[in-house]
Every structure is written in C-alpha cells, then in structure tokens.
C-alpha cells in the first residue's frame, strides 16, 4: 500500500506549481511592465519552457516556482509572493 501512496503524493506535489505557460498567459496586459523588453523575453521563454520530465519531481516544482516568480517580477507591477521551499 505504501508503495502506491508515495508516488501519488509526489505526483500531486509536482502539480502544485502552475506551468509557466499558464502564468504568462494570465498576465495583466494593461500593466506598464507588460510590453517591456524584459517581459517580452520571459514570455517567449515561457512558451518553450520544458519541465525536463526525467528529473526529480521536487526539483521540477521548484524550477516552475522560480520561473513563475521571474515572470511576475519582469511583467507585473504587483510584488510576487516568495517561492515556497
């Protein structure tokens, strides 16, 4: 039973961090930072973001969190939340 629970929990944790593509698509287009060169660059990188599915699920989630934070820093005037550790 334990063998089935642990992988399920790991998969659930991996799904907690929103994919960067979703973060980039939900930005406020009226924000002054939205059309900045930095924001345009990170939005383009978000479109081709790859989770590197062969890696540790925990590291994938952290990678997503940091990438999402970077998107918010470059594209939103609102202060982003600190990534969870």
N, C-alpha and C positions, 0 to 999 in steps of 0.2 A: 504494500500500500504506500509506504514511504517513497518508494522508487517512482511512483506516479505523481505524487504531490509536489516534490521538489522541482521537476522540470516545468510543471504547470505554474508554479509560483514564479519561476524565473521568466517564463514567457509573459506572465501578467505584468511583471515589473518592466520588461522591455517596452511594453505598450504604454506606459505611463507618460513618457516624454513624447510630445507631439512631433510628428515629422517636420523638418524644416520647410518642406514644400508647403505644408498647410499653414505654418506660421507666416511665411512670405505672402501667401495669397490672402491672408486675413488682415493685412496691414491697412491702416487708415490712409487712403490716397490723398486726403486733404492735409495731412501732416506736412509741415515745412521741410522736414528731413526726407520725405518720400522720394523726391526727384534729385537728391544729392548724388554725386558720383559714387560715394561710398555705399549708399543704399542700393543703387542700381547694380553695382558689382556683387554685393552679397545676395541680392535677389536672384541674379543669374547663376551664382554658385549654388543657391538652394535648389534650383530647378534640376541640377545634375547631382545633387547630394546622394551618396550611396552609404548605407549603413554598414557595409562590409560584413555581410551576414555570417561569415565564417568565424567572426571574432566572439569573444566573451560577451554575453548578453548585457552584463553590468557595464562594461566599457562602452557598448553601443548607446545605452541610455545616457551615460554621462556625456558622450560625444554629441548626442542630439541636444541635450540641455545647454551645453556651451555654445553650440552653433545657433540655437534659438535665441540665446541671450545676445549673441553678437548681432543677429538680425535686428533685435529690438534696440540695441544701442545705436546702430547705424541708421535705423529707419523710423524711430519713434521718439518724440519729444518726452514721452512719459518714461519715468525711471523703471527699468525692468526689475523683476524680482531676482534675488540672488539664486544661483543654482543650488538645488538640494544635493547634499553629499551622502 
